[in-house]
Structure formats: C-alpha cells, structure tokens
Amino acid sequence: MKYGHMSSWAIYADKTDGEKSAMEDISFFDDPSILLRLKPNIVLVGLNISKRIDRVFGNFHPTSSSAQDYKIRHAVKNSVFEGAYMTDIIKDFEQKNSGKLMKYLSANKDFEKENIVKFEEELHDIGSTDPIIIAFGSDCYKILQRNLKDKYKIHKVTHYSAFITKDTLRSEFEEVAKAIV
C-alpha cells in the first residue's frame, strides 16, 4: 500500500446512528470486489493531513468524532463521485492551520514542486489516465491551478471542514457533476 497512509477512496459505510456514525469503518476495503467500484479518473484532493494517519485508508475515514469528513460521505454517496480516489496535494506535512502551510510553501517553492511531482506519480500509479480533479478548498485549488491547470481539468468545492452544511457540499458536488458530464 504505497499510498495507503495518505489516501483513500470515496467509499463509505452507511451511517448507523448519527451523521458521523461508522465513518471509521473501512472493513469493506478487505473485499476484493471493491476494486470494481473504484474510479481512479476522478480525484478528490485535500490540502494536507491535519494529524498523523495510523491506518491504511484512514485518511478521509476518521476515527475522531470531531472530524467533518462525514460531509464528504453525504456529498458523494450514490453519485458519480462515489469510488473516487482521495488524497492530499501536500504529502506527509502534518498541520491543522492551512495558513501556516501556505506560508511555508511560499517560502519553500521547491517543496511545493516536489509534492506536485509526487502527486503526478501517484496519479500514474493508481492508473489514472485522464483525471478530473476536485480540490477541497481555495488553498488546495490555488496550488493545483498554479502547477497543473494546463494538464488537468480542475474543479473546486468548499473544504468539508468549513462552516457549511453537508447538503451545501452535496450541492457543490452536483454542480461539478453537471460540468463534467
């Protein structure tokens, strides 16, 4: 699992109780038939990890009840985006404050370029041939646009941790779906 500690797929267990229930459940990845549901040409991209990910496919499938990733489940479930690949543009850089990360990137241009190279290698490794990229949030979108706008179709949705409802995020994904059809 070369990318297992930093990526996942937009497949989620059904909620069992409240909105955040069963978010940590990734047992379905043990079923080989899951491969039929994966869509490597749709790529959802976050900025970076906010804390260390200790389990394969744990990114975007949090064990913490304070995480807002449940909005992603609501946004992609039973849509064209279900099964999309999910990763971060900046790898192995643990930082909760996106402003601090962006400041670091501004002062370390080579670090950003290295991460762009890693991202493109990752796309190749997962078998993505003509990816449609959806950036979570403005900072991620800026990085992707700055480096890859001439190579890929890049769309933006609000970051799932922003003060938005799950239905608002779903609506944004529905708008992107209209644009890519």
C-alpha positions in Angstrom: 0.0 0.0 0.0 2.3 2.7 -1.3 -0.2 5.5 -0.6 -2.4 3.8 2.0 -1.4 6.1 4.8 -2.1 9.3 2.9 -5.0 8.4 0.6 -8.3 6.5 0.4 -11.3 6.1 -1.9 -14.7 7.8 -1.6 -16.5 4.7 -0.5 -18.2 4.8 2.9 -20.1 2.6 5.2 -23.7 3.6 5.7 -24.3 5.6 8.8 -25.8 3.6 11.7 -26.9 6.3 14.1 -26.0 9.9 13.8 -24.3 11.7 10.9 -20.8 10.8 12.0 -21.5 7.1 12.8 -19.5 4.4 11.0 -17.1 6.9 9.4 -14.2 4.9 10.7 -15.4 1.7 9.2 -13.1 0.7 6.3 -13.7 -3.1 6.6 -15.2 -3.1 3.0 -11.7 -2.5 1.7 -10.9 -6.1 2.6 -13.4 -7.4 0.0 -11.6 -7.9 -3.4 -14.8 -6.9 -5.2 -14.3 -3.3 -4.0 -12.0 -2.9 -7.0 -15.0 -2.8 -9.3 -16.2 0.4 -7.5 -13.0 2.4 -7.7 -12.8 5.4 -10.1 -9.1 6.4 -10.5 -10.1 9.1 -13.1 -12.0 11.1 -10.5 -9.6 12.5 -7.9 -10.7 14.4 -4.8 -7.8 16.4 -3.4 -7.3 17.9 0.1 -4.5 20.2 1.2 -2.6 18.1 3.7 -3.2 15.9 6.8 -4.1 17.6 10.0 -2.7 14.8 12.1 -0.8 11.6 11.6 -2.8 8.8 9.9 -2.0 5.5 11.5 -4.0 3.1 9.4 -4.2 2.2 5.8 -7.1 4.1 4.1 -7.6 6.1 7.3 -7.3 9.4 5.6 -10.9 10.8 4.9 -12.2 7.9 7.1 -11.6 9.4 10.6 -11.9 7.7 13.9 -12.4 11.0 15.7 -15.9 12.2 16.3 -14.9 15.8 15.9 -13.8 15.3 12.2 -16.0 16.8 9.5 -15.3 14.1 6.8 -18.9 12.9 7.2 -19.8 15.7 4.9 -17.8 14.0 2.1 -19.8 10.8 2.6 -23.0 12.7 2.3 -21.8 14.6 -0.8 -20.5 11.6 -2.7 -22.8 8.7 -1.7 -24.9 7.4 -4.6 -23.3 9.9 -7.0 -20.8 9.9 -9.9 -18.1 10.7 -7.3 -18.6 7.5 -5.2 -15.5 5.5 -5.6 -13.3 8.4 -6.5 -9.7 8.4 -5.4 -8.9 10.8 -2.4 -5.5 12.2 -1.5 -3.8 15.3 -0.4 -1.7 17.6 -2.6 1.0 18.1 0.1 2.2 14.8 1.5 3.4 14.0 5.0 3.1 17.5 6.3 1.1 17.5 9.5 -0.5 20.9 10.0 -4.0 21.9 11.1 -3.6 25.6 10.2 -3.7 25.9 6.4 -2.4 29.5 6.7 0.8 28.2 8.2 1.2 25.6 5.5 0.6 28.1 2.7 3.2 30.4 4.3 5.7 27.5 4.4 5.0 26.8 0.7 5.5 30.4 -0.1 9.0 30.3 1.5 9.8 26.8 0.1 8.9 26.7 -3.5 10.9 23.5 -4.2 8.9 21.7 -1.5 5.7 22.5 -3.4 7.2 21.4 -6.7 8.4 18.1 -5.1 4.8 17.5 -3.9 3.4 18.2 -7.4 5.8 15.6 -8.8 4.7 13.1 -6.1 1.1 13.8 -6.9 1.5 13.1 -10.6 3.4 9.9 -9.8 0.5 8.9 -7.6 -2.0 9.5 -10.4 0.1 7.3 -12.7 0.5 4.6 -10.0 -3.3 4.3 -9.4 -4.0 4.1 -13.1 -5.5 7.5 -13.6 -5.3 8.3 -17.3 -7.4 11.5 -17.8 -8.3 12.6 -14.3 -10.9 15.1 -13.3 -9.6 16.7 -10.2 -11.8 18.3 -7.5 -10.0 20.4 -4.9 -11.3 20.7 -1.4 -11.0 24.4 -0.6 -9.3 27.5 -2.0 -5.7 26.8 -0.9 -5.6 23.4 -2.5 -7.3 24.8 -5.6 -4.6 27.5 -5.8 -1.8 25.0 -5.6 -3.4 22.8 -8.3 -4.1 25.7 -10.6 -0.7 27.2 -10.2 1.0 24.0 -11.1 -1.3 21.8 -13.2 -4.0 24.0 -14.8 -2.6 23.3 -18.3 -2.6 19.5 -17.8 -5.8 18.6 -16.0 -9.5 19.6 -15.5 -9.6 21.1 -12.0 -12.7 22.0 -10.1 -13.2 23.4 -6.7 -15.7 22.7 -3.9 -15.7 24.2 -0.4 -13.5 22.4 2.1 -15.5 19.9 4.1 -14.2 21.4 7.4 -15.5 24.8 6.5 -18.7 26.1 8.2 -21.0 24.7 5.6 -23.8 22.1 5.8 -23.4 18.6 4.3 -26.2 19.5 1.9 -24.4 22.6 0.7 -21.3 20.4 0.0 -23.5 17.9 -1.8 -25.0 20.7 -3.9 -21.5 21.9 -4.9 -20.6 18.3 -6.0 -23.8 18.2 -8.0 -22.8 21.3 -9.8 -19.4 19.8 -10.6 -21.1 16.7 -11.9 -23.1 18.8 -14.3 -19.9 20.4 -15.6 -18.1 17.1 -16.2 -20.8 15.2 -18.0 
